[in-house]
Amino acid sequence: MNESIKKIAVLTSGGDAPGMNAAIRAVVRSCAYHNIECVGVYRGYEGLIDGDFITLDARSVKNIINRGGTFLKSARSENFRTVAGRQKAFNNLKSHGINALVTIGGDGTFTGAIVFNDEHNFPIVGVPGTIDNDINGTDFTIGYDTALNTVVEAIDKIRDTANSHNRLFLVEVMGRDAGDIALNAGIGAGAEEILIPEQDMGRDRLLASLKRSKKSGKSSSIVVVAEGDQIGKNILGLADYIRENLEEYEVKVTVLGHIQRGGSPSCFDRVLASRMGVGAVDALLEGNRNVMIGTVHSKIVQVPFVESLKGENNIDLDLIRVADITSV
Protein backbone atom coordinates (compact mmCIF):
# COMPACT_ATOMS: atom_id res chain seq x y z
CA MET A 1 0.00 0.00 0.00
CA ASN A 2 1.27 3.44 -0.96
CA GLU A 3 1.33 5.18 2.43
CA SER A 4 2.01 8.57 0.82
CA ILE A 5 -1.60 8.66 -0.39
CA LYS A 6 -3.55 10.34 2.41
CA LYS A 7 -6.17 12.32 0.48
CA ILE A 8 -7.73 11.61 -2.92
CA ALA A 9 -9.83 13.98 -5.03
CA VAL A 10 -12.47 12.82 -7.51
CA LEU A 11 -14.09 14.73 -10.37
CA THR A 12 -16.31 14.17 -13.38
CA SER A 13 -15.50 15.88 -16.66
CA GLY A 14 -16.92 16.18 -20.18
CA GLY A 15 -20.34 14.85 -21.10
CA ASP A 16 -22.33 13.26 -18.29
CA ALA A 17 -23.11 9.55 -18.40
CA PRO A 18 -25.47 7.35 -16.37
CA GLY A 19 -23.40 5.60 -13.72
CA MET A 20 -21.04 8.47 -12.95
CA ASN A 21 -22.66 8.87 -9.52
CA ALA A 22 -22.13 5.17 -8.86
CA ALA A 23 -18.44 5.57 -9.74
CA ILE A 24 -18.07 8.59 -7.43
CA ARG A 25 -19.77 6.60 -4.67
CA ALA A 26 -17.35 3.71 -5.15
CA VAL A 27 -14.31 5.99 -5.01
CA VAL A 28 -15.55 7.72 -1.86
CA ARG A 29 -16.42 4.51 -0.05
CA SER A 30 -13.21 2.82 -1.13
CA CYS A 31 -11.33 5.75 0.39
CA ALA A 32 -13.37 5.36 3.59
CA TYR A 33 -12.59 1.64 3.64
CA HIS A 34 -8.86 2.40 3.48
CA ASN A 35 -9.08 5.32 5.97
CA ILE A 36 -8.17 7.86 3.31
CA GLU A 37 -9.73 11.30 3.07
CA CYS A 38 -11.74 12.03 -0.06
CA VAL A 39 -12.54 15.36 -1.69
CA GLY A 40 -15.09 15.95 -4.41
CA VAL A 41 -14.38 18.55 -7.10
CA TYR A 42 -17.35 20.36 -8.59
CA ARG A 43 -17.48 21.09 -12.35
CA GLY A 44 -14.52 18.97 -13.43
CA TYR A 45 -11.23 20.63 -14.29
CA GLU A 46 -12.85 24.05 -14.06
CA GLY A 47 -13.65 23.39 -10.41
CA LEU A 48 -10.09 22.20 -9.92
CA ILE A 49 -8.87 25.61 -11.07
CA ASP A 50 -11.43 27.48 -8.95
CA GLY A 51 -10.79 25.35 -5.86
CA ASP A 52 -14.45 24.33 -5.76
CA PHE A 53 -13.97 21.38 -3.38
CA ILE A 54 -16.18 19.50 -0.93
CA THR A 55 -15.20 16.92 1.67
CA LEU A 56 -16.91 13.58 1.08
CA ASP A 57 -17.37 10.61 3.38
CA ALA A 58 -19.28 7.34 3.13
CA ARG A 59 -22.56 8.97 4.12
CA SER A 60 -22.12 11.87 1.68
CA VAL A 61 -22.80 9.53 -1.24
CA LYS A 62 -25.84 7.68 0.06
CA ASN A 63 -28.82 7.29 -2.27
CA ILE A 64 -26.94 8.33 -5.42
CA ILE A 65 -26.16 4.96 -7.01
CA ASN A 66 -29.52 5.01 -8.79
CA ARG A 67 -29.30 8.59 -10.03
CA GLY A 68 -28.29 9.58 -13.55
CA GLY A 69 -25.93 12.42 -14.35
CA THR A 70 -23.32 13.49 -11.80
CA PHE A 71 -23.98 15.29 -8.53
CA LEU A 72 -20.49 16.78 -8.73
CA LYS A 73 -21.57 18.46 -11.99
CA SER A 74 -19.47 18.48 -15.13
CA ALA A 75 -18.00 21.07 -17.46
CA ARG A 76 -15.54 21.48 -20.28
CA SER A 77 -12.75 23.80 -19.22
CA GLU A 78 -10.97 26.12 -21.64
CA ASN A 79 -8.86 27.40 -18.75
CA PHE A 80 -7.42 23.93 -18.16
CA ARG A 81 -6.04 24.00 -21.70
CA THR A 82 -3.63 26.74 -20.60
CA VAL A 83 -0.39 26.35 -18.66
CA ALA A 84 -1.53 29.00 -16.19
CA GLY A 85 -4.82 27.22 -15.60
CA ARG A 86 -3.16 23.87 -14.94
CA GLN A 87 -0.66 25.52 -12.60
CA LYS A 88 -3.50 27.03 -10.59
CA ALA A 89 -5.20 23.64 -10.43
CA PHE A 90 -1.98 22.05 -9.15
CA ASN A 91 -1.56 24.77 -6.54
CA ASN A 92 -5.11 24.16 -5.28
CA LEU A 93 -4.50 20.42 -4.99
CA LYS A 94 -1.29 20.95 -3.02
CA SER A 95 -2.74 23.63 -0.74
CA HIS A 96 -5.57 21.24 0.19
CA GLY A 97 -3.13 18.43 0.92
CA ILE A 98 -4.48 16.24 -1.91
CA ASN A 99 -2.06 13.53 -3.02
CA ALA A 100 -3.88 11.95 -5.97
CA LEU A 101 -6.79 12.45 -8.36
CA VAL A 102 -9.44 10.21 -9.92
CA THR A 103 -10.93 11.60 -13.11
CA ILE A 104 -14.18 10.17 -14.51
CA GLY A 105 -14.84 11.01 -18.16
CA GLY A 106 -13.89 10.34 -21.76
CA ASP A 107 -11.01 10.99 -24.14
CA GLY A 108 -10.88 14.74 -23.49
CA THR A 109 -10.70 14.10 -19.76
CA PHE A 110 -7.86 11.62 -20.20
CA THR A 111 -5.97 13.93 -22.57
CA GLY A 112 -6.08 16.64 -19.92
CA ALA A 113 -4.87 14.16 -17.30
CA ILE A 114 -1.87 13.19 -19.45
CA VAL A 115 -0.78 16.81 -19.89
CA PHE A 116 -1.29 17.57 -16.19
CA ASN A 117 0.74 14.55 -15.13
CA ASP A 118 3.54 15.42 -17.56
CA GLU A 119 3.79 18.96 -16.19
CA HIS A 120 3.36 18.30 -12.47
CA ASN A 121 4.08 14.60 -11.97
CA PHE A 122 0.80 14.29 -10.10
CA PRO A 123 -0.76 10.83 -9.60
CA ILE A 124 -3.94 10.50 -11.67
CA VAL A 125 -6.10 7.47 -12.47
CA GLY A 126 -8.98 7.63 -14.94
CA VAL A 127 -12.36 5.93 -15.04
CA PRO A 128 -14.03 5.79 -18.49
CA GLY A 129 -17.44 7.45 -18.27
CA THR A 130 -19.00 8.07 -21.68
CA ILE A 131 -22.05 6.67 -23.46
CA ASP A 132 -20.10 6.49 -26.74
CA ASN A 133 -18.02 3.44 -25.70
CA ASP A 134 -15.18 4.91 -27.76
CA ILE A 135 -12.28 4.39 -25.34
CA ASN A 136 -9.66 1.78 -26.22
CA GLY A 137 -8.50 -0.78 -23.67
CA THR A 138 -11.90 -1.48 -22.14
CA ASP A 139 -14.81 -3.55 -23.41
CA PHE A 140 -17.34 -1.14 -21.93
CA THR A 141 -17.50 2.43 -20.67
CA ILE A 142 -19.81 3.64 -17.91
CA GLY A 143 -23.16 4.79 -19.31
CA TYR A 144 -23.02 2.86 -22.58
CA ASP A 145 -25.36 0.06 -21.50
CA THR A 146 -27.95 2.49 -20.14
CA ALA A 147 -27.85 4.57 -23.32
CA LEU A 148 -28.37 1.42 -25.39
CA ASN A 149 -31.43 0.47 -23.40
CA THR A 150 -32.82 4.00 -23.72
CA VAL A 151 -32.35 3.96 -27.49
CA VAL A 152 -33.93 0.52 -27.94
CA GLU A 153 -36.93 1.53 -25.85
CA ALA A 154 -37.37 4.69 -27.92
CA ILE A 155 -37.10 2.82 -31.24
CA ASP A 156 -39.63 0.23 -30.04
CA LYS A 157 -42.12 3.05 -29.52
CA ILE A 158 -41.29 4.69 -32.85
CA ARG A 159 -41.87 1.37 -34.61
CA ASP A 160 -45.45 1.31 -33.33
CA THR A 161 -46.12 4.54 -35.22
CA ALA A 162 -44.13 3.41 -38.27
CA ASN A 163 -46.22 0.24 -38.52
CA SER A 164 -49.49 2.08 -37.99
CA HIS A 165 -48.84 4.55 -40.81
CA ASN A 166 -46.55 2.56 -43.16
CA ARG A 167 -43.73 5.05 -42.66
CA LEU A 168 -39.96 5.03 -42.94
CA PHE A 169 -38.31 6.49 -39.84
CA LEU A 170 -34.73 7.70 -39.75
CA VAL A 171 -33.62 7.64 -36.11
CA GLU A 172 -30.42 9.52 -35.22
CA VAL A 173 -28.55 8.29 -32.16
CA MET A 174 -25.49 9.62 -30.36
CA GLY A 175 -22.01 8.25 -30.74
CA ARG A 176 -20.01 11.04 -32.35
CA ASP A 177 -17.36 9.15 -34.38
CA ALA A 178 -18.25 5.74 -32.93
CA GLY A 179 -21.06 3.54 -34.19
CA ASP A 180 -21.38 1.21 -31.19
CA ILE A 181 -24.71 2.61 -30.00
CA ALA A 182 -26.21 2.64 -33.49
CA LEU A 183 -25.02 -0.86 -34.37
CA ASN A 184 -26.05 -2.59 -31.17
CA ALA A 185 -29.30 -0.69 -30.71
CA GLY A 186 -30.15 -1.23 -34.37
CA ILE A 187 -29.77 -4.99 -34.01
CA GLY A 188 -31.61 -5.02 -30.70
CA ALA A 189 -34.51 -2.99 -32.09
CA GLY A 190 -34.69 -4.86 -35.39
CA ALA A 191 -33.73 -1.96 -37.66
CA GLU A 192 -33.79 -2.53 -41.42
CA GLU A 193 -30.56 -0.56 -41.92
CA ILE A 194 -27.87 0.83 -39.65
CA LEU A 195 -25.59 3.68 -40.75
CA ILE A 196 -22.33 4.08 -38.84
CA PRO A 197 -19.20 6.18 -39.46
CA GLU A 198 -16.94 3.11 -39.53
CA GLN A 199 -18.74 1.73 -42.59
CA ASP A 200 -19.51 3.98 -45.57
CA MET A 201 -22.71 2.41 -46.87
CA GLY A 202 -23.36 5.02 -49.52
CA ARG A 203 -26.71 6.49 -50.49
CA ASP A 204 -27.24 4.25 -53.52
CA ARG A 205 -26.80 1.09 -51.50
CA LEU A 206 -29.21 2.44 -48.88
CA LEU A 207 -31.82 3.11 -51.57
CA ALA A 208 -31.33 -0.37 -53.02
CA SER A 209 -31.79 -1.90 -49.57
CA LEU A 210 -34.98 0.05 -48.91
CA LYS A 211 -36.35 -0.97 -52.32
CA ARG A 212 -35.68 -4.63 -51.49
CA SER A 213 -37.44 -4.21 -48.17
CA LYS A 214 -40.47 -2.76 -49.93
CA LYS A 215 -40.57 -5.60 -52.49
CA SER A 216 -40.26 -8.21 -49.73
CA GLY A 217 -43.50 -6.96 -48.21
CA LYS A 218 -42.27 -4.63 -45.52
CA SER A 219 -44.74 -1.80 -45.12
CA SER A 220 -42.57 0.23 -42.72
CA SER A 221 -38.89 0.53 -41.96
CA ILE A 222 -36.55 1.83 -39.29
CA VAL A 223 -33.10 3.12 -40.25
CA VAL A 224 -30.76 3.88 -37.33
CA VAL A 225 -28.20 6.58 -38.10
CA ALA A 226 -25.16 7.34 -35.94
CA GLU A 227 -24.69 11.11 -35.60
CA GLY A 228 -21.15 10.81 -37.01
CA ASP A 229 -22.20 8.92 -40.15
CA GLN A 230 -21.05 10.62 -43.35
CA ILE A 231 -23.64 9.31 -45.82
CA GLY A 232 -25.19 12.78 -45.98
CA LYS A 233 -24.49 16.27 -44.68
CA ASN A 234 -27.00 15.52 -41.92
CA ILE A 235 -29.97 13.29 -41.25
CA LEU A 236 -32.43 15.87 -42.63
CA GLY A 237 -30.54 16.00 -45.92
CA LEU A 238 -30.57 12.22 -46.06
CA ALA A 239 -34.32 12.21 -45.52
CA ASP A 240 -34.77 14.66 -48.42
CA TYR A 241 -32.64 12.47 -50.68
CA ILE A 242 -34.77 9.40 -49.90
CA ARG A 243 -37.99 11.33 -50.51
CA GLU A 244 -36.70 12.46 -53.91
CA ASN A 245 -35.76 8.95 -54.99
CA LEU A 246 -38.31 6.73 -53.22
CA GLU A 247 -41.68 8.40 -53.53
CA GLU A 248 -43.44 5.33 -52.17
CA TYR A 249 -42.01 6.02 -48.71
CA GLU A 250 -43.34 8.61 -46.28
CA VAL A 251 -40.12 9.58 -44.52
CA LYS A 252 -39.96 10.87 -40.95
CA VAL A 253 -36.95 11.90 -38.86
CA THR A 254 -36.43 11.49 -35.13
CA VAL A 255 -33.30 12.79 -33.39
CA LEU A 256 -33.14 11.19 -29.97
CA GLY A 257 -30.58 13.68 -28.68
CA HIS A 258 -29.72 14.06 -25.03
CA ILE A 259 -32.38 11.75 -23.64
CA GLN A 260 -29.75 9.07 -24.35
CA ARG A 261 -27.45 10.55 -21.74
CA GLY A 262 -30.02 10.78 -18.97
CA GLY A 263 -31.99 8.43 -16.81
CA SER A 264 -31.33 6.00 -14.00
CA PRO A 265 -28.32 3.78 -14.79
CA SER A 266 -28.87 0.12 -15.58
CA CYS A 267 -27.74 -2.56 -13.15
CA PHE A 268 -24.85 -3.35 -15.50
CA ASP A 269 -23.63 0.27 -15.40
CA ARG A 270 -24.01 0.47 -11.62
CA VAL A 271 -21.91 -2.65 -11.12
CA LEU A 272 -19.36 -1.61 -13.74
CA ALA A 273 -19.01 1.86 -12.19
CA SER A 274 -18.63 0.38 -8.72
CA ARG A 275 -15.90 -2.00 -9.85
CA MET A 276 -14.03 0.72 -11.71
CA GLY A 277 -14.28 3.20 -8.83
CA VAL A 278 -12.81 0.68 -6.41
CA GLY A 279 -10.21 -0.25 -9.03
CA ALA A 280 -9.13 3.39 -9.35
CA VAL A 281 -8.38 3.70 -5.64
CA ASP A 282 -6.66 0.29 -5.68
CA ALA A 283 -4.39 1.48 -8.50
CA LEU A 284 -3.36 4.62 -6.63
CA LEU A 285 -2.63 2.66 -3.46
CA GLU A 286 -0.51 0.27 -5.52
CA GLY A 287 1.58 3.25 -6.63
CA ASN A 288 0.27 3.33 -10.20
CA ARG A 289 -0.56 6.53 -12.07
CA ASN A 290 -1.39 7.82 -15.53
CA VAL A 291 -3.60 4.80 -16.15
CA MET A 292 -7.24 4.16 -16.93
CA ILE A 293 -9.27 1.47 -15.22
CA GLY A 294 -10.93 -0.74 -17.81
CA THR A 295 -12.63 -4.09 -18.06
CA VAL A 296 -11.58 -6.82 -20.49
CA HIS A 297 -13.44 -10.13 -20.53
CA SER A 298 -15.08 -9.12 -17.23
CA LYS A 299 -11.71 -8.57 -15.53
CA ILE A 300 -10.58 -5.19 -14.20
CA VAL A 301 -7.42 -3.99 -15.95
CA GLN A 302 -5.15 -0.95 -15.83
CA VAL A 303 -4.42 0.67 -19.18
CA PRO A 304 -1.94 3.54 -19.75
CA PHE A 305 -3.79 6.71 -20.73
CA VAL A 306 -1.87 6.91 -24.00
CA GLU A 307 -3.02 3.40 -24.95
CA SER A 308 -6.66 4.22 -24.19
CA LEU A 309 -6.55 7.10 -26.68
CA LYS A 310 -4.72 5.32 -29.51
CA GLY A 311 -6.23 4.49 -32.87
CA GLU A 312 -9.72 4.50 -34.30
CA ASN A 313 -12.80 2.86 -32.90
CA ASN A 314 -12.79 -0.85 -33.76
CA ILE A 315 -16.27 -1.94 -34.71
CA ASP A 316 -17.25 -5.60 -34.34
CA LEU A 317 -17.44 -6.90 -37.91
CA ASP A 318 -19.42 -9.95 -36.78
CA LEU A 319 -22.15 -7.63 -35.52
CA ILE A 320 -22.32 -5.98 -38.93
CA ARG A 321 -22.81 -9.44 -40.48
CA VAL A 322 -25.53 -10.21 -37.93
CA ALA A 323 -27.26 -6.95 -38.78
CA ASP A 324 -27.16 -7.71 -42.51
CA ILE A 325 -28.57 -11.22 -42.06
CA THR A 326 -31.33 -10.36 -39.59
CA SER A 327 -32.60 -7.36 -41.57
CA VAL A 328 -33.58 -9.44 -44.62
Secondary structure, DSSP 8 states (H G I E B T S, - for coil): --TT--EEEEEE-SS--TTHHHHHHHHHHHHHHTT-EEEEETTHHHHHHHT-EEEE-GGGGTT-TT--S-TT-----SGGGSHHHHHHHHHHHHHTT--EEEEEE-HHHHHHHHHHHHHH---EEEEEB-TT---TT-S--BTHHHHHHHHHHHHHHHHHHHHHHTEEEEEEE--TT--HHHHHHHHHTT-SEEEBTTB---HHHHHHHHHHHHHTT-S-EEEEEETT--SSSSHHHHHHHHHHH-TT-EEEEEE-GGGGG-S---HHHHHHHHHHHHHHHHHHHTT--SEEEEEETTEEEEEEHHHHT-S-----HHHHHHHHHHT-
